[in-house]
Amino acid sequence: MINPKNIEMLKRQHYALAGKHSAVKVCEWTKSSLRDEGVCYKEKFYGIKSAGCCEMSPAAVWCENKCLHCWRAIECTQGDKMSVKLVDDPITIVEESIKQRKKLLTGFKGNSKVDKKVFAKFQEPTHFAISLIGEPTIYPHIGEFVKEVRKRGKTSFIVTNGLNPKVLAKLAKQKALPTQLYVSLNTYNKENYERWHHSSKKDAWKRFNQTLDLLKKLKKKTRTVLRMTIVRHLNMDPEAIKGFAKLIKKADPLFVEVKGYISVGYARKRLPYESMPFLDDIADFSKELAKACGLKVLGRHECSRIVLIGKAKDKKRMKIKKSEI
């Protein structure tokens, strides 16, 4: 399903194909963790082992949006729909993802910095980060996919652009919500949304707000997070904080992650290097946003350029329990 040009591009960027339309890549934090050189924010905040993370997407080149800050080649997007008749089944994708991840990690076995026992232990991933590239809720069997991951005792995170609220509602009905559900929140009004996301959906802002309304209801069924990417001169002024606070209160998520834009990949063609906020900028913005929402700063991970905010009482809920898989 992925056309030859995109297959070549993905392989050149060190992605491995996991079937006809899915892709896997080994995160730099997974590599660092295997070398005992540090872990990512997911481990610090939530207890997800970086060495056991499988970064993947079941819809590698499908998305409704073409966002300014996206690191992938949005020009290579193959649409916003996938054929139900042509897609791989969930079991195939899970097994191929594990298989391809193992291949990508092969060279680490001979690395003198890598503990052999740790390497052997995490050949089988313990977590699926369904957030790599593309929009995962476009994959027609996303609910069955999450269930298959859970059946194998693995945690799962889904990061969605929020344009498919009906799919999220269906996941709730099927009892197929991931361990933690993320919705990307980058803009605070319709005008900014359209300028930032360049969506193929004419009613994108409406769909997005429907998802925020739904998120509040899903909070009782899974862990919910709003994921923000902040960019200097675009969405960090006082007006933005006021607008974001309104949307955050509407969604009432368990946590809000405030992440600074990083100038990498194809995003460098759309936003200048100077658009990256400094760590102090991220910290100050997060503090003001938390205050506007009646929340508190719960943690930060400097190397990931991210700050976590939420209700003070929920700090004890940061680490994921086995019962929440």
RAPE-V512394 format. One line per field, one symbol per residue. ss: DSSP state (H for helix, E for strand, C for the rest). psi: psi as a letter, one per 20 degrees, with the letter a starting at -180 (. if undefined). Layout:
ss->???
psi->???
This chain:
ss->CCCHHHHHHHHHCCCEECCCCCEEECCHHHHHHHCCCCCCHHHHHHCCCHHHEEEEECCCCCCCCCCCCCCCCHHHCCCCCCCCCCCCCHHHHHHHHHHHHHHHHHHHHHCCCCCHHHHHHCCCCCEEEECCCCCHHHCCCHHHHHHHHHHCCCEEEEEECCCCHHHHHHHHHCCCCCCEEEEECCCCCHHHHHHHHCCCCCCHHHHHHHHHHHHHHHCCCCEEEEEEEECCCCCCCHHHHHHHHHHHHHHCCCEEEEEECCCCHHHHHCCCHHHCCCHHHHHHHHHHHHHHHCCEEEEEEHHHCEEEEECHHHHHHCCCCHHHC
psi->hpqhghgggghhjkqppmbhjqqqqoqhhgggghjljqrrhhgggijpphhjpoorpjmhkpqhqmqgipirniijpkajqqphhiqqqggggghhggghggghighihjphipphhggggjhoqiqonmjfrrohihphkhghgghgghhjkqqpppoqijjmhhghhhgghilkqrgppqppohrjrgghghhghlqiphkghggghhggghhhhihiirpqppopopppjgkjrhhggggghghghghlrgrppoppppnrbihiihprhiipqrhhggggghghggghikaqphrqoghilqppqaqhijhijgppqhii.
